[in-house]
Amino acid sequence: MGDRVSGESIDPALLNFAVLGAWMDAQGLPRGDFEGVRTLAGGTQNVLVQFARGGREYVLRRPPRHLRPKSNDALRREARVLSALAGSDVPHPGFIAGCHDETVMGGAVFYLMQPVAGFNPTTGLPPLHAGDAAIRRAMGLEAADAIAALHRVDHVAVGLSDFGKPEGFLERQVPRWLSELESYGRLEGYPGPDIPELDEVARWLDANRPTAWKPGILHGDYHFANVMYAYDSPRLVAIVDWEMSTIGDPLLDVGWLLATWPDPEHPVVGPAAAFASAGGLPTAREVVARYAERSDRDLSAIDWYTVLACFKLGIVLEGTHARACAGKAPKATGDLLHAITLGLFTRARSMIVRA
């Protein structure tokens, strides 16, 4: 194509700029050299590369170098939901264009989105936010506002009627995740789950499952590591990492946020620990009240959704512990995540006892 590339050097096997340029030209996007190329931090599951071309800024997102069985499908889903959210009041990265054909870029699908001018609070706070507890309190309330905005979107009206299988969504959760936990037993060296509250929590969830709920868009992994805030205010400017999104019961997003929310009895361990330790965040009860002001959903069973989130997230994290036991992940990481799993189940049981 002849387009020059300046900035950070990127392995062509990961991102071939000649191929990308030809594809962008075919989409009618501005032509020109690739300038200011740089990779962005954004988790370990996917690759983010920012660049400018033809006077416009882009962020390209593609699956990791070593594709997992469902990597491309997850990126296709992300691209679809971001495209559907265009024009809504949900804070999200603006979708520009996506390539769903994995033969174009060496086996990986990819999409282009607008850069987000913001920071993630789990990686550190700018001076404005670090120095003002009122700002941090507003940041916590913004987290409730943003997810409520998502849950107000009519998924049918924006073309996502076939994006998930809401029928039986809640009924599937406990058996689905117990099956996932059981599957870890195939990893050599994993002794099996040592989670004292496991059976009690599973029984309580099945016995107290809500019977009436309204389907909607579920982010699926909503917590502080997956949001970005403005540098000059407490405003939440984008919810990111949509690969677990589906159509289900949106209140599980609220439960997920609460399950990872700091409280006096259950301090946060993990990425959000430093942010939580700065203080100033609203209480979990205040977060629920804020969400209720912006939603018409029935929150009477919010404790059940929080227990389910503890249950599900704990099992997800236990998977890394199991892989560590099998020598497929660092032992220190596996030990840390197992400790977080135990903390989540302890939190779940505490809520059950109070209920």
ZIRA-V792061 format. One record per residue. RES is the residue in one letter. SS is DSSP state (h for helix, s for strand, l for the rest). PSI is psi in degrees with one decimal (999 if undefined). NEAR is the number of other C-alpha atoms within 12 Angstrom. Layout:
BEGIN
RES	SS	PSI	NEAR
RES	SS	PSI	NEAR
END
This chain:
BEGIN
M	l	-27.8	18
G	l	-2.9	13
D	l	125.8	21
R	l	155.0	19
V	s	121.8	26
S	s	146.5	19
G	s	-152.1	17
E	l	140.3	17
S	l	128.8	20
I	l	133.4	24
D	l	121.8	14
P	l	-24.9	15
A	l	-22.4	18
L	l	-41.1	29
L	l	108.2	35
N	l	110.4	26
F	h	-27.3	33
A	h	-43.8	22
V	h	-44.9	22
L	h	-43.5	35
G	h	-44.0	30
A	h	-40.4	22
W	h	-43.5	26
M	h	-39.7	31
D	h	-40.9	21
A	h	-22.4	15
Q	l	-3.4	17
G	l	18.7	13
L	l	157.8	22
P	l	137.2	20
R	l	164.2	24
G	l	-175.5	26
D	l	155.9	28
F	s	120.5	35
E	s	152.0	25
G	s	34.9	25
V	s	130.5	26
R	s	145.7	25
T	s	149.9	25
L	s	145.4	23
A	l	141.2	18
G	l	41.4	27
G	l	175.5	20
T	l	-8.7	14
Q	l	-29.4	24
N	s	165.9	33
V	s	134.4	33
L	s	127.2	33
V	s	124.7	38
Q	s	143.9	33
F	s	168.2	35
A	s	147.3	30
R	s	129.6	27
G	l	32.3	21
G	l	8.6	15
R	s	142.9	22
E	s	143.2	28
Y	s	156.1	34
V	s	125.0	35
L	s	135.6	40
R	s	129.3	46
R	s	164.6	42
P	s	170.0	38
P	l	164.3	28
R	l	-46.8	25
H	l	99.7	19
L	l	137.9	22
R	l	166.7	16
P	l	-34.2	13
K	l	15.4	18
S	h	-48.4	28
N	h	-39.5	34
D	h	-39.6	27
A	h	-41.6	32
L	h	-36.4	38
R	h	-40.0	32
R	h	-43.0	32
E	h	-49.6	43
A	h	-39.9	38
R	h	-43.7	35
V	h	-38.0	42
L	h	-40.1	39
S	h	-40.0	28
A	h	-27.6	30
L	l	-3.8	34
A	l	131.1	23
G	l	-7.2	15
S	l	172.0	23
D	l	14.6	23
V	l	124.5	33
P	l	118.3	34
H	s	158.6	38
P	l	132.9	39
G	l	127.0	35
F	s	136.0	30
I	s	-56.8	29
A	s	153.6	30
G	s	146.3	35
C	s	105.8	35
H	l	-4.2	27
D	l	108.8	18
E	l	-8.7	21
T	l	-13.7	13
V	l	-46.6	24
M	s	56.9	29
G	l	33.3	23
G	l	-7.7	26
A	s	136.3	35
V	l	166.9	37
F	s	164.8	44
Y	s	161.2	44
L	s	137.1	39
M	s	167.5	33
Q	l	141.5	28
P	l	150.5	28
V	l	123.9	27
A	l	90.4	23
G	l	-179.4	27
F	s	157.4	32
N	l	128.1	35
P	h	-15.2	35
T	h	-9.5	28
T	h	2.6	24
G	l	154.3	25
L	l	136.9	31
P	l	162.0	23
P	h	-40.6	15
L	h	-47.3	18
H	h	-35.1	31
A	h	-28.7	28
G	l	4.5	16
D	l	109.2	20
A	h	-30.9	23
A	h	-35.9	20
I	h	-43.9	30
R	h	-36.5	33
R	h	-44.3	30
A	h	-34.4	27
M	h	-41.7	38
G	h	-41.6	42
L	h	-33.1	34
E	h	-32.7	37
A	h	-37.2	46
A	h	-42.2	46
D	h	-44.3	34
A	h	-42.8	41
I	h	-30.3	48
A	h	-37.6	38
A	h	-42.1	33
L	h	-43.6	41
H	h	-13.5	38
R	h	-13.8	30
V	l	131.9	31
D	l	105.4	22
H	l	-28.7	30
V	l	-44.7	19
A	l	-29.8	15
V	l	11.6	23
G	l	22.1	20
L	l	28.1	29
S	l	-26.2	22
D	l	22.3	21
F	l	-16.8	27
G	l	-174.2	26
K	l	82.4	21
P	l	-26.3	25
E	l	124.1	19
G	l	15.2	22
F	h	-50.7	28
L	h	-36.8	33
E	h	-29.3	24
R	h	-20.6	21
Q	h	-54.1	29
V	h	-51.8	34
P	h	-35.5	23
R	h	-44.1	21
W	h	-26.5	28
L	h	-36.9	28
S	h	-40.5	18
E	h	-44.7	24
L	h	-42.1	32
E	h	-33.9	21
S	h	-24.4	21
Y	h	-21.5	28
G	h	-15.2	22
R	h	-9.6	18
L	l	118.3	23
E	l	130.5	16
G	l	-14.8	17
Y	l	120.1	26
P	l	-3.7	19
G	l	162.7	24
P	l	125.0	31
D	l	75.0	20
I	l	95.4	27
P	l	-35.0	18
E	l	1.8	27
L	h	-56.0	32
D	h	-40.5	20
E	h	-44.6	22
V	h	-43.2	35
A	h	-43.9	33
R	h	-42.0	20
W	h	-41.5	26
L	h	-44.3	34
D	h	-35.1	22
A	h	-20.3	16
N	l	18.8	23
R	l	131.8	28
P	l	144.7	26
T	l	-14.3	17
A	l	129.5	19
W	l	163.7	25
K	l	121.2	29
P	s	151.7	31
G	s	-176.2	38
I	s	127.5	42
L	s	122.9	39
H	l	-45.4	41
G	l	-16.8	35
D	l	55.8	34
Y	l	110.8	38
H	l	-179.6	39
F	h	-25.6	43
A	h	-14.4	32
N	h	30.1	36
V	s	156.5	41
M	s	144.2	38
Y	s	154.0	39
A	l	148.7	25
Y	l	-24.2	24
D	l	10.0	19
S	l	175.1	26
P	l	8.3	33
R	l	131.3	31
L	s	118.3	39
V	s	-17.2	32
A	s	136.1	37
I	s	131.2	43
V	l	176.5	44
D	l	77.3	36
W	l	16.1	35
E	l	-17.1	31
M	l	9.8	29
S	l	151.2	37
T	s	-176.6	32
I	s	119.7	36
G	s	-146.2	33
D	s	107.4	39
P	l	-22.7	43
L	h	-15.6	49
L	h	-30.2	47
D	h	-42.3	42
V	h	-43.5	47
G	h	-38.4	40
W	h	-41.8	40
L	h	-43.4	45
L	h	-35.6	43
A	h	-27.1	44
T	l	8.0	39
W	l	138.0	43
P	l	139.8	35
D	s	165.5	23
P	l	-32.8	14
E	l	-25.1	14
H	s	80.8	25
P	l	150.0	23
V	l	135.5	31
V	l	131.5	26
G	l	-156.8	27
P	l	-34.2	25
A	l	2.4	28
A	h	-45.4	24
A	h	-41.8	22
F	h	-44.9	33
A	h	-38.9	35
S	h	-17.9	25
A	l	-21.7	24
G	l	172.0	29
G	l	-15.7	23
L	l	147.9	34
P	l	162.1	28
T	l	164.0	24
A	h	-38.7	30
R	h	-39.1	24
E	h	-34.9	23
V	h	-44.1	33
V	h	-42.2	37
A	h	-39.8	24
R	h	-43.7	28
Y	h	-41.7	36
A	h	-33.5	26
E	h	-23.3	18
R	l	13.9	24
S	l	149.9	25
D	l	13.7	19
R	l	149.6	26
D	l	114.4	23
L	l	14.1	30
S	l	-23.6	19
A	l	26.7	26
I	h	-29.3	37
D	h	-37.2	37
W	h	-43.3	38
Y	h	-33.7	39
T	h	-41.1	39
V	h	-42.3	48
L	h	-40.9	50
A	h	-42.4	43
C	h	-44.7	46
F	h	-51.4	47
K	h	-48.5	39
L	h	-39.7	42
G	h	-41.5	41
I	h	-39.2	41
V	h	-46.7	31
L	h	-32.8	34
E	h	-25.4	43
G	h	-38.8	36
T	h	-36.8	33
H	h	-43.6	38
A	h	-42.8	38
R	h	-32.8	32
A	h	-39.7	27
C	h	-29.5	28
A	l	5.2	22
G	l	16.4	18
K	l	6.8	19
A	l	155.9	20
P	l	137.2	17
K	h	-40.9	19
A	h	-39.5	17
T	h	-44.4	23
G	h	-41.7	26
D	h	-41.9	22
L	h	-46.9	24
L	h	-31.7	30
H	h	-39.2	33
A	h	-39.5	25
I	h	-40.4	34
T	h	-47.1	39
L	h	-39.7	30
G	h	-39.4	34
L	h	-41.8	43
F	h	-33.0	38
T	h	-41.5	28
R	h	-42.7	36
A	h	-45.5	43
R	h	-36.7	33
S	h	-40.1	23
M	h	-36.7	27
I	h	-43.5	28
V	h	-42.4	16
R	h	-32.9	11
A	l	999	16
END
